[in-house]
């Protein structure tokens, strides 16, 4: 069991890891060892996630979410497979933690009288400047 927040945890069985060959530097070791990790987590079918967290997580995931609702994270920053596994899990936990925080609803406010007056004064000043740019009138 992976503890995400004090009230939210996910089962290890919900994660699916596959190991692939990493790209980038590493010499001949890159061609021999599958050190990169591809972590898959089915967001839509997860029994651990409340509906509100699930919808926020789907929005946060963006292009990392497939059409079937599977979140795919690829970790290949480290040379060892174990460090890449931990990196992928840490990133998943961070993403779920971010989705677990409910956004504070916005309270609509009205502009103050002072801000309205300052805006109108600035518009008047700007209007005067633009009028002075025109051709001189000999009336």
N, CA, C and O atoms as a GROMACS GRO file, in nm:
protein
  556
    1UNK      N    1   0.084  -0.118   0.000
    1UNK     CA    2   0.000   0.000   0.000
    1UNK      C    3   0.089   0.125   0.000
    1UNK      O    4   0.182   0.136   0.080
    2UNK      N    5   0.058   0.217  -0.090
    2UNK     CA    6   0.134   0.340  -0.103
    2UNK      C    7   0.051   0.453  -0.043
    2UNK      O    8  -0.058   0.481  -0.091
    3UNK      N    9   0.104   0.516   0.061
    3UNK     CA   10   0.034   0.626   0.128
    3UNK      C   11   0.060   0.754   0.050
    3UNK      O   12   0.175   0.796   0.034
    4UNK      N   13  -0.048   0.816   0.001
    4UNK     CA   14  -0.037   0.939  -0.077
    4UNK      C   15  -0.059   1.059   0.016
    4UNK      O   16   0.024   1.149   0.022
    5UNK      N   17  -0.171   1.058   0.086
    5UNK     CA   18  -0.202   1.159   0.187
    5UNK      C   19  -0.247   1.082   0.311
    5UNK      O   20  -0.265   0.961   0.304
    6UNK      N   21  -0.265   1.149   0.424
    6UNK     CA   22  -0.311   1.076   0.543
    6UNK      C   23  -0.444   1.003   0.523
    6UNK      O   24  -0.470   0.903   0.589
    7UNK      N   25  -0.528   1.053   0.431
    7UNK     CA   26  -0.658   0.990   0.410
    7UNK      C   27  -0.668   0.912   0.279
    7UNK      O   28  -0.770   0.849   0.253
    8UNK      N   29  -0.563   0.916   0.197
    8UNK     CA   30  -0.569   0.855   0.064
    8UNK      C   31  -0.447   0.768   0.041
    8UNK      O   32  -0.334   0.810   0.061
    9UNK      N   33  -0.472   0.645  -0.001
    9UNK     CA   34  -0.362   0.554  -0.036
    9UNK      C   35  -0.406   0.467  -0.152
    9UNK      O   36  -0.525   0.444  -0.173
   10UNK      N   37  -0.308   0.419  -0.229
   10UNK     CA   38  -0.337   0.333  -0.343
   10UNK      C   39  -0.266   0.200  -0.325
   10UNK      O   40  -0.161   0.194  -0.261
   11UNK      N   41  -0.324   0.097  -0.380
   11UNK     CA   42  -0.267  -0.038  -0.370
   11UNK      C   43  -0.152  -0.054  -0.469
   11UNK      O   44  -0.152   0.006  -0.577
   12UNK      N   45  -0.054  -0.134  -0.431
   12UNK     CA   46   0.059  -0.164  -0.521
   12UNK      C   47   0.010  -0.235  -0.646
   12UNK      O   48   0.069  -0.219  -0.753
   13UNK      N   49  -0.097  -0.314  -0.634
   13UNK     CA   50  -0.148  -0.392  -0.748
   13UNK      C   51  -0.210  -0.303  -0.855
   13UNK      O   52  -0.229  -0.347  -0.968
   14UNK      N   53  -0.242  -0.178  -0.821
   14UNK     CA   54  -0.300  -0.088  -0.920
   14UNK      C   55  -0.194  -0.031  -1.014
   14UNK      O   56  -0.228   0.025  -1.119
   15UNK      N   57  -0.068  -0.044  -0.979
   15UNK     CA   58   0.041   0.006  -1.061
   15UNK      C   59   0.094  -0.105  -1.150
   15UNK      O   60   0.108  -0.220  -1.107
   16UNK      N   61   0.122  -0.070  -1.274
   16UNK     CA   62   0.180  -0.166  -1.367
   16UNK      C   63   0.310  -0.105  -1.420
   16UNK      O   64   0.310   0.003  -1.479
   17UNK      N   65   0.419  -0.176  -1.397
   17UNK     CA   66   0.550  -0.125  -1.441
   17UNK      C   67   0.604  -0.212  -1.553
   17UNK      O   68   0.596  -0.335  -1.548
   18UNK      N   69   0.658  -0.145  -1.653
   18UNK     CA   70   0.730  -0.217  -1.758
   18UNK      C   71   0.864  -0.147  -1.776
   18UNK      O   72   0.876  -0.026  -1.757
   19UNK      N   73   0.962  -0.224  -1.813
   19UNK     CA   74   1.098  -0.172  -1.823
   19UNK      C   75   1.138  -0.168  -1.969
   19UNK      O   76   1.126  -0.266  -2.042
   20UNK      N   77   1.188  -0.051  -2.010
   20UNK     CA   78   1.227  -0.029  -2.149
   20UNK      C   79   1.368   0.026  -2.152
   20UNK      O   80   1.424   0.065  -2.050
   21UNK      N   81   1.424   0.027  -2.270
   21UNK     CA   82   1.560   0.080  -2.283
   21UNK      C   83   1.554   0.232  -2.287
   21UNK      O   84   1.472   0.292  -2.357
   22UNK      N   85   1.642   0.293  -2.210
   22UNK     CA   86   1.645   0.439  -2.201
   22UNK      C   87   1.719   0.497  -2.320
   22UNK      O   88   1.806   0.433  -2.378
   23UNK      N   89   1.682   0.620  -2.355
   23UNK     CA   90   1.754   0.690  -2.461
   23UNK      C   91   1.857   0.780  -2.396
   23UNK      O   92   1.855   0.800  -2.274
   24UNK      N   93   1.945   0.834  -2.474
   24UNK     CA   94   2.042   0.929  -2.422
   24UNK      C   95   2.176   0.867  -2.390
   24UNK      O   96   2.204   0.754  -2.430
   25UNK      N   97   2.261   0.942  -2.316
   25UNK     CA   98   2.397   0.897  -2.290
   25UNK      C   99   2.401   0.777  -2.196
   25UNK      O  100   2.307   0.751  -2.121
   26UNK      N  101   2.511   0.705  -2.202
   26UNK     CA  102   2.526   0.588  -2.116
   26UNK      C  103   2.615   0.484  -2.180
   26UNK      O  104   2.638   0.377  -2.122
   27UNK      N  105   2.665   0.513  -2.297
   27UNK     CA  106   2.757   0.420  -2.362
   27UNK      C  107   2.686   0.292  -2.406
   27UNK      O  108   2.568   0.293  -2.439
   28UNK      N  109   2.761   0.182  -2.406
   28UNK     CA  110   2.705   0.054  -2.450
   28UNK      C  111   2.604  -0.001  -2.351
   28UNK      O  112   2.522  -0.086  -2.387
   29UNK      N  113   2.608   0.048  -2.228
   29UNK     CA  114   2.515   0.001  -2.126
   29UNK      C  115   2.370   0.029  -2.167
   29UNK      O  116   2.280  -0.048  -2.134
   30UNK      N  117   2.348   0.139  -2.240
   30UNK     CA  118   2.214   0.177  -2.283
   30UNK      C  119   2.156   0.070  -2.375
   30UNK      O  120   2.036   0.042  -2.372
   31UNK      N  121   2.241   0.011  -2.458
   31UNK     CA  122   2.194  -0.089  -2.554
   31UNK      C  123   2.168  -0.224  -2.490
   31UNK      O  124   2.101  -0.308  -2.550
   32UNK      N  125   2.220  -0.247  -2.370
   32UNK     CA  126   2.208  -0.379  -2.308
   32UNK      C  127   2.102  -0.386  -2.200
   32UNK      O  128   2.035  -0.487  -2.186
   33UNK      N  129   2.087  -0.277  -2.123
   33UNK     CA  130   2.006  -0.282  -2.002
   33UNK      C  131   1.878  -0.201  -2.018
   33UNK      O  132   1.880  -0.089  -2.068
   34UNK      N  133   1.766  -0.258  -1.976
   34UNK     CA  134   1.639  -0.186  -1.978
   34UNK      C  135   1.622  -0.116  -1.844
   34UNK      O  136   1.561  -0.170  -1.751
   35UNK      N  137   1.677   0.004  -1.835
   35UNK     CA  138   1.676   0.074  -1.707
   35UNK      C  139   1.562   0.176  -1.696
   35UNK      O  140   1.530   0.220  -1.586
   36UNK      N  141   1.502   0.215  -1.807
   36UNK     CA  142   1.392   0.310  -1.802
   36UNK      C  143   1.264   0.240  -1.757
   36UNK      O  144   1.243   0.122  -1.785
   37UNK      N  145   1.180   0.313  -1.686
   37UNK     CA  146   1.058   0.255  -1.631
   37UNK      C  147   0.938   0.328  -1.689
   37UNK      O  148   0.934   0.451  -1.696
   38UNK      N  149   0.839   0.250  -1.731
   38UNK     CA  150   0.713   0.305  -1.776
   38UNK      C  151   0.607   0.261  -1.675
   38UNK      O  152   0.573   0.143  -1.667
   39UNK      N  153   0.556   0.356  -1.600
   39UNK     CA  154   0.459   0.328  -1.494
   39UNK      C  155   0.320   0.359  -1.547
   39UNK      O  156   0.295   0.468  -1.599
   40UNK      N  157   0.229   0.262  -1.532
   40UNK     CA  158   0.091   0.280  -1.577
   40UNK      C  159  -0.002   0.272  -1.458
   40UNK      O  160   0.008   0.182  -1.374
   41UNK      N  161  -0.094   0.370  -1.450
   41UNK     CA  162  -0.192   0.374  -1.342
   41UNK      C  163  -0.328   0.405  -1.403
   41UNK      O  164  -0.346   0.510  -1.464
   42UNK      N  165  -0.423   0.313  -1.387
   42UNK     CA  166  -0.556   0.329  -1.444
   42UNK      C  167  -0.638   0.422  -1.355
   42UNK      O  168  -0.690   0.381  -1.251
   43UNK      N  169  -0.648   0.547  -1.395
   43UNK     CA  170  -0.713   0.649  -1.314
   43UNK      C  171  -0.864   0.623  -1.307
   43UNK      O  172  -0.924   0.634  -1.199
   44UNK      N  173  -0.926   0.590  -1.420
   44UNK     CA  174  -1.072   0.576  -1.424
   44UNK      C  175  -1.123   0.454  -1.349
   44UNK      O  176  -1.234   0.456  -1.295
   45UNK      N  177  -1.044   0.347  -1.344
   45UNK     CA  178  -1.090   0.223  -1.279
   45UNK      C  179  -1.033   0.204  -1.139
   45UNK      O  180  -1.053   0.098  -1.078
   46UNK      N  181  -0.962   0.302  -1.088
   46UNK     CA  182  -0.901   0.289  -0.956
   46UNK      C  183  -1.006   0.300  -0.846
   46UNK      O  184  -1.076   0.401  -0.838
   47UNK      N  185  -1.018   0.198  -0.761
   47UNK     CA  186  -1.114   0.207  -0.650
   47UNK      C  187  -1.065   0.295  -0.536
   47UNK      O  188  -1.143   0.331  -0.447
   48UNK      N  189  -0.938   0.331  -0.537
   48UNK     CA  190  -0.879   0.408  -0.427
   48UNK      C  191  -0.908   0.557  -0.436
   48UNK      O  192  -0.904   0.627  -0.334
   49UNK      N  193  -0.938   0.606  -0.556
   49UNK     CA  194  -0.952   0.751  -0.574
   49UNK      C  195  -1.098   0.795  -0.564
   49UNK      O  196  -1.185   0.736  -0.628
   50UNK      N  197  -1.125   0.898  -0.484
   50UNK     CA  198  -1.260   0.957  -0.483
   50UNK      C  199  -1.287   1.026  -0.618
   50UNK      O  200  -1.193   1.061  -0.690
   51UNK      N  201  -1.414   1.045  -0.651
   51UNK     CA  202  -1.450   1.102  -0.781
   51UNK      C  203  -1.391   1.240  -0.803
   51UNK      O  204  -1.345   1.271  -0.913
   52UNK      N  205  -1.391   1.324  -0.700
   52UNK     CA  206  -1.339   1.460  -0.715
   52UNK      C  207  -1.190   1.457  -0.747
   52UNK      O  208  -1.143   1.532  -0.833
   53UNK      N  209  -1.115   1.371  -0.679
   53UNK     CA  210  -0.971   1.360  -0.703
   53UNK      C  211  -0.946   1.304  -0.843
   53UNK      O  212  -0.854   1.346  -0.913
   54UNK      N  213  -1.028   1.207  -0.882
   54UNK     CA  214  -1.014   1.144  -1.013
   54UNK      C  215  -1.029   1.246  -1.126
   54UNK      O  216  -0.949   1.248  -1.219
   55UNK      N  217  -1.130   1.331  -1.118
   55UNK     CA  218  -1.150   1.429  -1.225
   55UNK      C  219  -1.038   1.533  -1.228
   55UNK      O  220  -0.993   1.573  -1.336
   56UNK      N  221  -0.992   1.577  -1.110
   56UNK     CA  222  -0.881   1.673  -1.108
   56UNK      C  223  -0.753   1.609  -1.160
   56UNK      O  224  -0.674   1.675  -1.228
   57UNK      N  225  -0.731   1.481  -1.128
   57UNK     CA  226  -0.611   1.411  -1.175
   57UNK      C  227  -0.613   1.396  -1.326
   57UNK      O  228  -0.509   1.408  -1.391
   58UNK      N  229  -0.729   1.369  -1.383
   58UNK     CA  230  -0.739   1.357  -1.528
   58UNK      C  231  -0.705   1.489  -1.596
   58UNK      O  232  -0.641   1.491  -1.702
   59UNK      N  233  -0.746   1.600  -1.536
   59UNK     CA  234  -0.713   1.732  -1.593
   59UNK      C  235  -0.564   1.760  -1.580
   59UNK      O  236  -0.502   1.812  -1.673
   60UNK      N  237  -0.506   1.727  -1.464
   60UNK     CA  238  -0.364   1.753  -1.441
   60UNK      C  239  -0.274   1.667  -1.530
   60UNK      O  240  -0.168   1.711  -1.573
   61UNK      N  241  -0.318   1.546  -1.559
   61UNK     CA  242  -0.235   1.452  -1.636
   61UNK      C  243  -0.212   1.501  -1.778
   61UNK      O  244  -0.104   1.482  -1.833
   62UNK      N  245  -0.311   1.564  -1.837
   62UNK     CA  246  -0.296   1.618  -1.972
   62UNK      C  247  -0.267   1.512  -2.074
   62UNK      O  248  -0.342   1.415  -2.087
   63UNK      N  249  -0.158   1.528  -2.149
   63UNK     CA  250  -0.125   1.435  -2.257
   63UNK      C  251  -0.069   1.302  -2.206
   63UNK      O  252  -0.053   1.209  -2.284
   64UNK      N  253  -0.039   1.293  -2.077
   64UNK     CA  254   0.011   1.167  -2.022
   64UNK      C  255  -0.102   1.067  -1.998
   64UNK      O  256  -0.077   0.952  -1.962
   65UNK      N  257  -0.226   1.110  -2.018
   65UNK     CA  258  -0.343   1.025  -1.998
   65UNK      C  259  -0.390   0.973  -2.133
   65UNK      O  260  -0.408   1.050  -2.227
   66UNK      N  261  -0.409   0.840  -2.144
   66UNK     CA  262  -0.457   0.782  -2.269
   66UNK      C  263  -0.608   0.801  -2.278
   66UNK      O  264  -0.672   0.847  -2.184
   67UNK      N  265  -0.665   0.766  -2.393
   67UNK     CA  266  -0.809   0.776  -2.412
   67UNK      C  267  -0.885   0.682  -2.320
   67UNK      O  268  -1.001   0.708  -2.287
   68UNK      N  269  -0.820   0.574  -2.278
   68UNK     CA  270  -0.884   0.477  -2.188
   68UNK      C  271  -0.876   0.521  -2.042
   68UNK      O  272  -0.932   0.455  -1.955
   69UNK      N  273  -0.807   0.632  -2.014
   69UNK     CA  274  -0.796   0.681  -1.877
   69UNK      C  275  -0.678   0.623  -1.801
   69UNK      O  276  -0.680   0.619  -1.678
   70UNK      N  277  -0.576   0.578  -1.873
   70UNK     CA  278  -0.456   0.523  -1.810
   70UNK      C  279  -0.347   0.630  -1.811
   70UNK      O  280  -0.313   0.685  -1.916
   71UNK      N  281  -0.294   0.659  -1.693
   71UNK     CA  282  -0.186   0.757  -1.678
   71UNK      C  283  -0.053   0.686  -1.700
   71UNK      O  284  -0.024   0.586  -1.634
   72UNK      N  285   0.027   0.736  -1.791
   72UNK     CA  286   0.156   0.675  -1.822
   72UNK      C  287   0.267   0.773  -1.787
   72UNK      O  288   0.272   0.884  -1.840
   73UNK      N  289   0.356   0.731  -1.696
   73UNK     CA  290   0.472   0.810  -1.659
   73UNK      C  291   0.598   0.733  -1.698
   73UNK      O  292   0.610   0.614  -1.667
   74UNK      N  293   0.690   0.798  -1.766
   74UNK     CA  294   0.815   0.735  -1.806
   74UNK      C  295   0.929   0.802  -1.731
   74UNK      O  296   0.942   0.925  -1.732
   75UNK      N  297   1.012   0.721  -1.666
   75UNK     CA  298   1.126   0.772  -1.592
   75UNK      C  299   1.253   0.710  -1.647
   75UNK      O  300   1.267   0.588  -1.650
   76UNK      N  301   1.345   0.794  -1.691
   76UNK     CA  302   1.471   0.744  -1.746
   76UNK      C  303   1.588   0.837  -1.713
   76UNK      O  304   1.690   0.836  -1.781
   77UNK      N  305   1.571   0.916  -1.608
   77UNK     CA  306   1.674   1.014  -1.572
   77UNK      C  307   1.796   0.949  -1.508
   77UNK      O  308   1.906   1.002  -1.519
   78UNK      N  309   1.777   0.836  -1.442
   78UNK     CA  310   1.887   0.772  -1.370
   78UNK      C  311   1.937   0.649  -1.446
   78UNK      O  312   1.869   0.596  -1.534
   79UNK      N  313   2.057   0.606  -1.409
   79UNK     CA  314   2.114   0.491  -1.477
   79UNK      C  315   2.063   0.359  -1.421
   79UNK      O  316   2.063   0.258  -1.491
   80UNK      N  317   2.019   0.360  -1.296
   80UNK     CA  318   1.973   0.232  -1.238
   80UNK      C  319   1.821   0.221  -1.248
   80UNK      O  320   1.748   0.320  -1.238
   81UNK      N  321   1.778   0.100  -1.269
   81UNK     CA  322   1.636   0.071  -1.283
   81UNK      C  323   1.560   0.104  -1.154
   81UNK      O  324   1.448   0.156  -1.158
   82UNK      N  325   1.622   0.074  -1.041
   82UNK     CA  326   1.556   0.096  -0.912
   82UNK      C  327   1.532   0.245  -0.886
   82UNK      O  328   1.426   0.283  -0.836
   83UNK      N  329   1.630   0.329  -0.920
   83UNK     CA  330   1.612   0.473  -0.899
   83UNK      C  331   1.506   0.528  -0.994
   83UNK      O  332   1.432   0.619  -0.957
   84UNK      N  333   1.498   0.475  -1.116
   84UNK     CA  334   1.395   0.518  -1.210
   84UNK      C  335   1.256   0.474  -1.161
   84UNK      O  336   1.159   0.547  -1.177
   85UNK      N  337   1.248   0.354  -1.102
   85UNK     CA  338   1.120   0.307  -1.046
   85UNK      C  339   1.073   0.401  -0.936
   85UNK      O  340   0.956   0.441  -0.932
   86UNK      N  341   1.165   0.436  -0.848
   86UNK     CA  342   1.130   0.526  -0.737
   86UNK      C  343   1.093   0.664  -0.788
   86UNK      O  344   1.002   0.728  -0.735
   87UNK      N  345   1.164   0.711  -0.890
   87UNK     CA  346   1.135   0.842  -0.949
   87UNK      C  347   0.995   0.844  -1.009
   87UNK      O  348   0.921   0.941  -0.990
   88UNK      N  349   0.958   0.739  -1.081
   88UNK     CA  350   0.825   0.732  -1.142
   88UNK      C  351   0.716   0.729  -1.034
   88UNK      O  352   0.614   0.796  -1.047
   89UNK      N  353   0.738   0.651  -0.929
   89UNK     CA  354   0.641   0.644  -0.819
   89UNK      C  355   0.629   0.778  -0.747
   89UNK      O  356   0.518   0.822  -0.714
   90UNK      N  357   0.741   0.843  -0.723
   90UNK     CA  358   0.739   0.973  -0.657
   90UNK      C  359   0.662   1.076  -0.739
   90UNK      O  360   0.587   1.157  -0.684
   91UNK      N  361   0.680   1.072  -0.870
   91UNK     CA  362   0.609   1.166  -0.958
   91UNK      C  363   0.459   1.138  -0.959
   91UNK      O  364   0.378   1.230  -0.963
   92UNK      N  365   0.422   1.009  -0.956
   92UNK     CA  366   0.281   0.973  -0.950
   92UNK      C  367   0.218   1.021  -0.819
   92UNK      O  368   0.109   1.078  -0.819
   93UNK      N  369   0.288   0.998  -0.709
   93UNK     CA  370   0.238   1.040  -0.578
   93UNK      C  371   0.223   1.192  -0.573
   93UNK      O  372   0.124   1.243  -0.521
   94UNK      N  373   0.321   1.264  -0.628
   94UNK     CA  374   0.314   1.411  -0.629
   94UNK      C  375   0.195   1.459  -0.711
   94UNK      O  376   0.128   1.556  -0.673
   95UNK      N  377   0.168   1.392  -0.823
   95UNK     CA  378   0.056   1.430  -0.908
   95UNK      C  379  -0.077   1.404  -0.837
   95UNK      O  380  -0.168   1.486  -0.845
   96UNK      N  381  -0.088   1.290  -0.769
   96UNK     CA  382  -0.211   1.258  -0.697
   96UNK      C  383  -0.229   1.354  -0.578
   96UNK      O  384  -0.341   1.398  -0.551
   97UNK      N  385  -0.120   1.387  -0.509
   97UNK     CA  386  -0.129   1.484  -0.398
   97UNK      C  387  -0.179   1.619  -0.448
   97UNK      O  388  -0.260   1.684  -0.382
   98UNK      N  389  -0.130   1.660  -0.562
   98UNK     CA  390  -0.171   1.788  -0.620
   98UNK      C  391  -0.320   1.783  -0.656
   98UNK      O  392  -0.391   1.882  -0.638
   99UNK      N  393  -0.366   1.668  -0.705
   99UNK     CA  394  -0.508   1.654  -0.741
   99UNK      C  395  -0.596   1.642  -0.617
   99UNK      O  396  -0.715   1.673  -0.624
  100UNK      N  397  -0.540   1.598  -0.506
  100UNK     CA  398  -0.619   1.578  -0.384
  100UNK      C  399  -0.656   1.710  -0.317
  100UNK      O  400  -0.749   1.715  -0.237
  101UNK      N  401  -0.583   1.816  -0.348
  101UNK     CA  402  -0.611   1.947  -0.288
  101UNK      C  403  -0.724   2.013  -0.367
  101UNK      O  404  -0.709   2.043  -0.485
  102UNK      N  405  -0.836   2.036  -0.300
  102UNK     CA  406  -0.950   2.099  -0.365
  102UNK      C  407  -0.922   2.248  -0.386
  102UNK      O  408  -0.873   2.315  -0.295
  103UNK      N  409  -0.952   2.299  -0.505
  103UNK     CA  410  -0.928   2.442  -0.529
  103UNK      C  411  -1.024   2.527  -0.447
  103UNK      O  412  -1.138   2.489  -0.422
  104UNK      N  413  -0.976   2.643  -0.405
  104UNK     CA  414  -1.059   2.735  -0.328
  104UNK      C  415  -1.152   2.806  -0.426
  104UNK      O  416  -1.106   2.865  -0.523
  105UNK      N  417  -1.283   2.800  -0.402
  105UNK     CA  418  -1.375   2.865  -0.496
  105UNK      C  419  -1.357   3.016  -0.496
  105UNK      O  420  -1.336   3.078  -0.392
  106UNK      N  421  -1.366   3.074  -0.614
  106UNK     CA  422  -1.347   3.218  -0.628
  106UNK      C  423  -1.474   3.290  -0.586
  106UNK      O  424  -1.584   3.255  -0.626
  107UNK      N  425  -1.455   3.392  -0.504
  107UNK     CA  426  -1.567   3.477  -0.466
  107UNK      C  427  -1.564   3.600  -0.555
  107UNK      O  428  -1.468   3.676  -0.551
  108UNK      N  429  -1.668   3.621  -0.635
  108UNK     CA  430  -1.666   3.738  -0.723
  108UNK      C  431  -1.670   3.868  -0.644
  108UNK      O  432  -1.748   3.882  -0.548
  109UNK      N  433  -1.588   3.962  -0.683
  109UNK     CA  434  -1.582   4.091  -0.615
  109UNK      C  435  -1.606   4.202  -0.716
  109UNK      O  436  -1.595   4.182  -0.837
  110UNK      N  437  -1.640   4.319  -0.664
  110UNK     CA  438  -1.661   4.435  -0.751
  110UNK      C  439  -1.544   4.530  -0.734
  110UNK      O  440  -1.485   4.538  -0.626
  111UNK      N  441  -1.509   4.603  -0.840
  111UNK     CA  442  -1.400   4.700  -0.825
  111UNK      C  443  -1.442   4.813  -0.730
  111UNK      O  444  -1.558   4.853  -0.726
  112UNK      N  445  -1.345   4.862  -0.656
  112UNK     CA  446  -1.374   4.970  -0.561
  112UNK      C  447  -1.397   5.101  -0.636
  112UNK      O  448  -1.361   5.114  -0.753
  113UNK      N  449  -1.458   5.196  -0.569
  113UNK     CA  450  -1.483   5.327  -0.629
  113UNK      C  451  -1.352   5.395  -0.667
  113UNK      O  452  -1.342   5.456  -0.773
  114UNK      N  453  -1.252   5.383  -0.580
  114UNK     CA  454  -1.122   5.444  -0.608
  114UNK      C  455  -1.059   5.387  -0.734
  114UNK      O  456  -1.004   5.462  -0.815
  115UNK      N  457  -1.067   5.255  -0.753
  115UNK     CA  458  -1.006   5.194  -0.872
  115UNK      C  459  -1.081   5.236  -0.998
  115UNK      O  460  -1.019   5.255  -1.103
  116UNK      N  461  -1.212   5.251  -0.989
  116UNK     CA  462  -1.290   5.298  -1.104
  116UNK      C  463  -1.249   5.440  -1.143
  116UNK      O  464  -1.230   5.471  -1.261
  117UNK      N  465  -1.235   5.528  -1.040
  117UNK     CA  466  -1.196   5.667  -1.068
  117UNK      C  467  -1.055   5.676  -1.126
  117UNK      O  468  -1.031   5.755  -1.217
  118UNK      N  469  -0.963   5.595  -1.073
  118UNK     CA  470  -0.825   5.596  -1.127
  118UNK      C  471  -0.824   5.549  -1.272
  118UNK      O  472  -0.750   5.604  -1.354
  119UNK      N  473  -0.905   5.448  -1.303
  119UNK     CA  474  -0.910   5.398  -1.441
  119UNK      C  475  -0.964   5.507  -1.535
  119UNK      O  476  -0.909   5.529  -1.642
  120UNK      N  477  -1.072   5.573  -1.494
  120UNK     CA  478  -1.130   5.677  -1.579
  120UNK      C  479  -1.035   5.796  -1.596
  120UNK      O  480  -1.028   5.856  -1.703
  121UNK      N  481  -0.961   5.829  -1.489
  121UNK     CA  482  -0.864   5.939  -1.498
  121UNK      C  483  -0.752   5.902  -1.595
  121UNK      O  484  -0.709   5.985  -1.675
  122UNK      N  485  -0.704   5.779  -1.588
  122UNK     CA  486  -0.597   5.734  -1.678
  122UNK      C  487  -0.645   5.735  -1.823
  122UNK      O  488  -0.569   5.769  -1.913
  123UNK      N  489  -0.771   5.697  -1.845
  123UNK     CA  490  -0.826   5.699  -1.980
  123UNK      C  491  -0.833   5.842  -2.033
  123UNK      O  492  -0.806   5.868  -2.150
  124UNK      N  493  -0.870   5.935  -1.945
  124UNK     CA  494  -0.878   6.075  -1.987
  124UNK      C  495  -0.742   6.131  -2.023
  124UNK      O  496  -0.729   6.203  -2.122
  125UNK      N  497  -0.640   6.097  -1.944
  125UNK     CA  498  -0.503   6.143  -1.971
  125UNK      C  499  -0.455   6.086  -2.104
  125UNK      O  500  -0.396   6.158  -2.185
  126UNK      N  501  -0.482   5.958  -2.125
  126UNK     CA  502  -0.439   5.894  -2.250
  126UNK      C  503  -0.511   5.956  -2.370
  126UNK      O  504  -0.450   5.976  -2.475
  127UNK      N  505  -0.638   5.985  -2.354
  127UNK     CA  506  -0.717   6.047  -2.461
  127UNK      C  507  -0.659   6.183  -2.498
  127UNK      O  508  -0.648   6.216  -2.616
  128UNK      N  509  -0.621   6.262  -2.397
  128UNK     CA  510  -0.564   6.394  -2.420
  128UNK      C  511  -0.432   6.382  -2.497
  128UNK      O  512  -0.407   6.458  -2.591
  129UNK      N  513  -0.349   6.287  -2.456
  129UNK     CA  514  -0.219   6.267  -2.524
  129UNK      C  515  -0.243   6.234  -2.671
  129UNK      O  516  -0.173   6.286  -2.758
  130UNK      N  517  -0.339   6.149  -2.700
  130UNK     CA  518  -0.364   6.109  -2.838
  130UNK      C  519  -0.423   6.224  -2.920
  130UNK      O  520  -0.392   6.238  -3.038
  131UNK      N  521  -0.507   6.306  -2.857
  131UNK     CA  522  -0.563   6.422  -2.928
  131UNK      C  523  -0.453   6.520  -2.967
  131UNK      O  524  -0.460   6.581  -3.074
  132UNK      N  525  -0.352   6.536  -2.881
  132UNK     CA  526  -0.243   6.630  -2.909
  132UNK      C  527  -0.152   6.583  -3.021
  132UNK      O  528  -0.077   6.663  -3.077
  133UNK      N  529  -0.158   6.456  -3.055
  133UNK     CA  530  -0.075   6.403  -3.165
  133UNK      C  531  -0.128   6.441  -3.301
  133UNK      O  532  -0.054   6.438  -3.399
  134UNK      N  533  -0.254   6.476  -3.310
  134UNK     CA  534  -0.317   6.505  -3.438
  134UNK      C  535  -0.263   6.632  -3.501
  134UNK      O  536  -0.178   6.700  -3.443
  135UNK      N  537  -0.312   6.663  -3.623
  135UNK     CA  538  -0.266   6.787  -3.688
  135UNK      C  539  -0.316   6.910  -3.613
  135UNK      O  540  -0.422   6.908  -3.550
  136UNK      N  541  -0.238   7.015  -3.619
  136UNK     CA  542  -0.274   7.140  -3.549
  136UNK      C  543  -0.393   7.203  -3.618
  136UNK      O  544  -0.396   7.214  -3.740
  137UNK      N  545  -0.492   7.245  -3.540
  137UNK     CA  546  -0.610   7.310  -3.594
  137UNK      C  547  -0.595   7.462  -3.578
  137UNK      O  548  -0.566   7.511  -3.468
  138UNK      N  549  -0.615   7.535  -3.686
  138UNK     CA  550  -0.607   7.681  -3.682
  138UNK      C  551  -0.747   7.740  -3.680
  138UNK      O  552  -0.783   7.818  -3.769
  139UNK      N  553  -0.825   7.704  -3.583
  139UNK     CA  554  -0.963   7.753  -3.576
  139UNK      C  555  -0.972   7.886  -3.509
  139UNK      O  556  -1.082   7.940  -3.495
   0.00000   0.00000   0.00000
